[in-house]
């Protein structure tokens, strides 16, 4: 196998900063994120149930707000990990474009 291709393949498997743009969270972080997302998924199903039962609008809105806060929490965890790992790594490699990417990501998060 071509050595250059082999190195690119390894980068794509192990780094969120590669052209493949995948992440490499440790198992504890992945487990935490999946657990949070599973709870959020349950919250969403619960909200759908409230709608089906014609629950008072204010109560449904309260539950929607809780689900949004939980999603924001997941986003904060991901952003922190991204900045501490991927962004730092790319800056160390001389890739300053990553700063623009982070700013765009933060703008997207702040729209909500």
N, C-alpha and C positions, 0 to 999 in steps of 0.2 A: 504494500500500500504506500502511496506517495506520502512522504513525511509531512509536507505542508498541509495536505488534506487531513491527515491524521490529527495534527495539532488543532486545526479548525474544528474538527469533529469533537475533540475533547473540550474546547472552549464552549461550543454550543451546548454540550451536555452539562457543563458545570458552572456556567456564568450567566447571570441575567444581563450582562453587558455585551454579550456577543451579538453577532448579526442575527442569530436565531432568537434572541431576546427572550430567553427563558430565565427563571430564577433558580436560586439554590438555597432555599431556606433549610435550616436544620430541622430535624424531626420534631423537636419540642415546639418550634414556632408553627410548623405545618399543622401539628395536632391542635394547637391553640386556635389557629385560624379556622380549621375545619369544624371544630367544636362550636365556635361562635357562629359560623355560617349555618350550621345545623339548627342552632337555637333560633336564628333569624328566620330560617325556612319554616320552622314551627310557628313563629310569630305571624308570618305571612299567611299560613294556612288558617291560623286562628282569626285573623282579620277577615279572610274570605268567609269564614263561618259566621262572624258577626254580621257581615253584610247579608248573608243568606237568611239570618234570623231577624233581620230588620232591627238590629240593635241601634239604640239612640246614637245619632251622628257624633256627638261630642265624645262618647266613649270609644267609637271607632277611630276618630281622629287622634285621641290619646294613644291608642295602640299603634297607629301609624307613626306617630312621633317617636315612640319607643323603638320601633323597628329602624327608623331612620338614624336614631342615635347609635344603635348597635352597629349599623353599617358604617357609620362615620368612625366608630371605634376600630373596626377592621381596617378601614382605609388608613387611619393614623398609624396602626401597627405596621402595615405594609410600607407606608411612606418612610417611617423611621428606619426600618430594615433596609429599604432601598437606598436611603441617603448614607447610612453607615457602611454599607457594603458596596453596592454597585456604583454609586456616584463617586465615592472616595476612590475606588479602584480605577474608574475611568479618568478621573482627574490626575491620578498618579501616572496614568499612561499618557497624559497630555491631551486628552479629549475634553476640551472645555465646552463642547456643544451640549454636554450632558446638563449643564447648568440651565440652558434654555429649556430643555426637556422638563427639568424639575419645576421650573417656573410655570410652564404650561400646565403641568399636573396639579400644582397648587392652585392655580386659577380655576381649574375644573372643580376641585374640591370646594373652593370658596363660593362657587355659584349656587351651591345647594343650601 
